[in-house]
């Protein structure tokens, strides 16, 4: 069984000012459309996600510069991996 993922659209407060429910948007997988539901906070589990900024908010010049920067970044390699690759290629 898989958990459905949803996006919180609005928090609903009670008369005493405590958040008791939320309006969430869920994608219906059968019809591929967005459904807005109201669910109690106790039935929701928060996920902390690190999202990139929306492309609508970023000017095109900055967007192209960030794409170039992302393509040139390489992860560091372990020394053993580099030595093993050189041995396989017969360069050592």
DOBAMI-894660 format. One line per 8 residues: number of its first residue (from 1); for each residue z, x, y of C-alpha. Coordinates in pm, 1 decimal, m for minus. Each point is the difference from the previous one (the first is absolute). Layout:
REM DOBAMI-894660
NUM> Z,X,Y | ...
END
This chain:
REM DOBAMI-894660
1> 0.0,0.0,0.0 | m96.7,135.9,339.9 | 173.9,m66.5,329.2 | m206.7,m158.0,273.2 | m28.3,203.5,317.0 | 17.6,m175.8,334.0 | 17.3,82.4,367.6 | 281.7,m141.5,212.7
9> m153.2,m190.0,286.9 | 312.4,m141.3,164.1 | 377.2,2.8,m50.2 | 171.1,m339.1,21.5 | 352.9,m9.0,142.7 | 257.4,m271.5,m63.7 | 204.0,m175.0,269.0 | 267.3,270.2,m21.5
17> m259.3,272.2,73.9 | m12.3,152.9,m348.8 | m338.7,59.7,m163.0 | m11.2,m232.1,m301.1 | m372.5,m31.2,m82.4 | m339.7,149.2,70.4 | m359.4,m114.8,24.7 | m209.1,220.6,m224.7
25> m373.3,37.7,m64.1 | m106.7,27.6,m365.3 | m352.1,45.7,m135.7 | m96.2,m256.7,m262.5 | m172.9,210.1,m265.2 | m197.5,m290.2,m149.1 | m164.7,m109.5,324.3 | 54.3,321.9,199.8
33> 137.6,m175.1,304.6 | 319.2,52.6,198.7 | 279.2,m253.4,m43.1 | 294.9,m23.5,238.4 | 331.9,m79.9,m170.3 | 360.4,m40.6,110.7 | 248.5,184.8,m221.4 | 375.0,69.1,20.9
41> 99.1,358.5,75.7 | 192.2,23.1,m330.3 | m328.7,m35.1,m190.3 | m175.2,280.8,188.1 | 22.1,369.4,m82.2 | m95.2,236.0,285.6 | m237.8,289.2,m58.4 | m9.5,280.8,253.3
49> m358.4,108.5,46.5 | m139.2,272.7,217.0 | m314.9,m148.5,148.1 | m261.6,175.5,202.4 | m61.1,m138.8,348.6 | m252.9,m280.2,26.4 | m347.2,124.4,81.0 | m32.6,m269.3,266.1
57> 278.0,159.8,205.0 | m135.5,355.8,m27.7 | m283.5,109.8,231.2 | m315.5,117.1,m186.7 | 33.8,361.2,121.6 | 350.3,31.8,m143.2 | m105.3,m172.5,m320.2 | m285.2,245.6,m65.3
65> 224.6,297.4,77.8 | 263.8,m121.8,m245.0 | m264.5,m46.8,m273.3 | m119.6,358.2,51.8 | 356.6,127.1,m13.4 | 70.5,m190.9,m323.3 | m308.2,142.6,m169.3 | 93.3,362.8,80.0
73> 362.2,m17.4,m118.5 | 54.6,152.6,m344.1 | 309.5,m10.2,m210.8 | 155.8,337.4,m84.9 | m75.2,122.6,m350.7 | 239.6,165.3,m237.6 | m57.3,370.0,m59.5 | m12.6,m56.9,m376.5
81> m277.7,m257.5,44.8 | m206.1,239.2,211.5 | 47.0,287.7,m248.4 | m88.3,m228.0,m292.8 | m316.9,m116.3,171.9 | m104.6,359.4,72.0 | 64.5,98.9,m363.1 | m211.0,m290.2,m127.1
89> m286.0,96.7,227.6 | 24.3,364.3,m111.4 | 62.3,134.1,348.7 | 307.6,196.8,m81.7
END
